[in-house]
Amino acid sequence: MGVQRGPMLTGDAPKGAVRTGIVGKDIGTRLTRANFGAALLAAASDRSLIGRMPAVGN
């Protein structure tokens, strides 16, 4: 698994879809903690992320 970067985490309810990209350009500036956890679990088995540092957001 590569490094996952998240923007400001919130305690809001999960929002559903999680996007990967550049903070402020491809993704928002906030991310729910539940969605960040889901993204981390998904990234653990995604071999395409090895050596990369994607950012995730709602």
Secondary structure, DSSP 8 states (H G I E B T S, - for coil): ----B--EEE-S---S--EEE-BTTTB-SEEEHHHHHHHHHHHTT-GGGTT---EEE-
